[in-house]
Amino acid sequence: MKTVNINKPMKIEIILSSYIGRLFVLSAFAFPVMSNIQVALFILLVAFTADFFTGWLANYMEIKRGEKPMPPSGRSFESKRARESVIKAITYILLILGSVAVEAVFFNRRFNFSSVTDKSFGITELVIGFCFSIELYSTIMENMKRAGFDVAAKVTSASDQIWKLIKKIKGE
């Protein structure tokens, strides 16, 4: 089994400048807990469920604020959204099963990201981490914002204030 080391340090501005970079940073939060596939799948299931319920909450809040009309059924839950969630779940399952097959047949190798963690990962674990990062992005950056909780803006504002404080302390 071969190991690939990816430990070239990168500036955070370069990483955060692209959509894929942001997804990578979000998936980095999942790395410490992905030592085995079962735990990673459980965490993905939790993230998927959180995304579903925050999506429902966002839809409810948009209807309550009058930004969207009430569906003809009189309920804030739409079957169209449920179908899309089922399609997304099937896509994740097929993507993960496909990565298991590719890893078993063609690509029996582990990757080390020593600048982030000391654990090594297979293709399947990286695919699960990517799916997790999509769910995390959807929950935090899309659904929570639609529900009226702009987490990204709050984090950006807090980090700007901390950065200004650091510059003030340094005397820049």
C-alpha positions in Angstrom: 0.0 0.0 0.0 1.5 3.3 -1.1 1.2 6.6 0.9 1.0 10.0 -0.7 2.1 13.0 1.5 0.4 16.3 0.8 2.0 18.7 3.2 2.9 21.8 1.3 1.6 24.7 3.5 -0.9 27.1 1.7 -2.0 30.6 2.6 -5.6 30.7 3.9 -6.5 33.5 1.4 -5.6 31.1 -1.5 -7.6 28.3 -0.1 -10.7 30.4 0.6 -10.7 32.1 -2.8 -12.4 29.2 -4.5 -15.6 27.2 -3.9 -13.6 24.0 -3.9 -11.2 25.5 -1.4 -14.0 26.4 0.9 -15.5 22.9 0.7 -12.0 21.5 1.5 -11.8 23.7 4.6 -15.2 22.6 5.7 -14.4 19.0 5.1 -11.2 19.4 7.2 -13.4 19.7 10.3 -14.6 16.1 9.5 -11.0 14.7 9.2 -10.3 14.1 12.9 -13.4 11.9 13.3 -13.1 9.8 10.1 -10.7 7.2 11.4 -13.2 4.5 10.3 -15.9 4.5 7.6 -18.8 3.6 10.0 -18.2 6.7 12.1 -17.8 8.9 8.9 -21.1 7.5 7.5 -22.9 8.2 10.8 -21.6 11.8 10.8 -22.7 12.1 7.2 -26.2 10.9 8.1 -26.4 13.4 11.0 -25.3 16.2 8.6 -27.8 15.1 6.0 -30.6 15.1 8.6 -29.5 18.5 9.9 -29.6 19.8 6.3 -33.1 18.4 5.8 -34.5 20.0 8.9 -32.7 23.3 8.5 -34.1 23.4 4.9 -37.6 22.8 6.3 -37.0 25.5 8.9 -35.8 27.9 6.2 -38.9 27.2 4.1 -41.1 27.7 7.1 -39.5 31.0 8.0 -39.7 32.3 4.5 -43.4 31.6 4.5 -43.9 33.1 7.9 -42.1 36.3 6.8 -44.2 36.5 3.7 -41.3 36.0 1.3 -42.9 32.9 -0.2 -46.6 32.1 -0.6 -48.1 29.3 1.4 -48.3 26.1 -0.7 -51.8 25.0 -1.8 -51.6 22.1 0.7 -51.5 24.6 3.6 -48.3 23.0 4.9 -44.8 24.5 4.9 -43.4 21.1 4.1 -43.2 20.5 0.3 -43.1 17.0 -1.3 -40.9 18.5 -4.0 -38.1 19.1 -1.4 -38.6 15.6 0.0 -38.1 14.1 -3.5 -35.0 16.2 -4.0 -33.6 15.0 -0.6 -34.2 11.4 -1.6 -32.5 11.9 -4.9 -29.5 13.5 -3.1 -29.3 10.6 -0.7 -29.4 8.1 -3.6 -26.6 10.1 -5.3 -24.5 10.0 -2.1 -25.0 6.3 -1.7 -24.0 5.6 -5.3 -21.0 7.9 -5.1 -19.8 6.2 -1.9 -20.4 2.7 -3.2 -18.6 3.7 -6.4 -15.7 4.9 -4.4 -15.6 1.7 -2.5 -15.5 -0.3 -5.7 -12.8 1.9 -7.3 -10.7 1.7 -4.1 -11.1 -2.1 -3.9 -10.3 -2.8 -7.5 -8.0 -0.1 -8.8 -6.7 2.2 -6.1 -5.5 0.6 -2.9 -3.7 3.6 -1.5 -4.0 5.9 1.6 -3.4 9.7 1.6 -1.7 11.7 4.4 -2.5 15.3 5.0 0.2 15.9 7.6 -0.4 19.7 7.6 -3.9 19.0 8.8 -3.9 15.7 10.7 -1.7 12.7 11.4 -4.3 10.2 10.1 -4.3 8.7 6.7 -7.4 8.4 4.5 -8.6 6.2 1.6 -10.6 7.3 -1.4 -13.9 6.2 0.3 -13.2 8.3 3.4 -12.3 11.3 1.3 -15.5 10.9 -0.8 -17.6 10.7 2.5 -15.7 13.8 3.7 -16.6 15.6 0.5 -20.3 14.7 0.8 -20.2 15.9 4.4 -18.7 19.2 3.4 -21.5 19.7 0.8 -24.1 19.0 3.6 -22.3 21.3 6.0 -22.1 24.1 3.4 -25.8 23.7 2.6 -26.8 23.8 6.2 -24.7 26.7 7.4 -24.3 28.9 4.3 -27.7 28.3 2.6 -30.4 27.1 4.9 -29.4 29.0 8.0 -29.1 32.2 6.0 -32.6 31.7 4.5 -33.9 31.0 8.0 -32.6 34.4 9.1 -29.4 33.2 10.9 -26.5 34.4 8.7 -23.7 32.4 10.4 -21.2 33.3 7.7 -21.7 37.0 8.2 -21.4 36.7 12.0 -18.2 34.7 11.7 -16.7 37.1 9.1 -17.6 40.1 11.3 -16.1 38.5 14.4 -12.9 37.5 12.6 -12.6 41.1 11.2 -12.8 42.5 14.7 -10.3 40.0 16.0 -7.9 40.8 13.1 -8.3 44.6 13.8 -7.5 43.9 17.5 -4.4 41.9 16.6 -3.2 44.7 14.3 -3.8 47.2 17.1 -1.9 45.2 19.6 1.0 44.8 17.1 0.9 48.5 16.4 0.4 48.2 12.6 
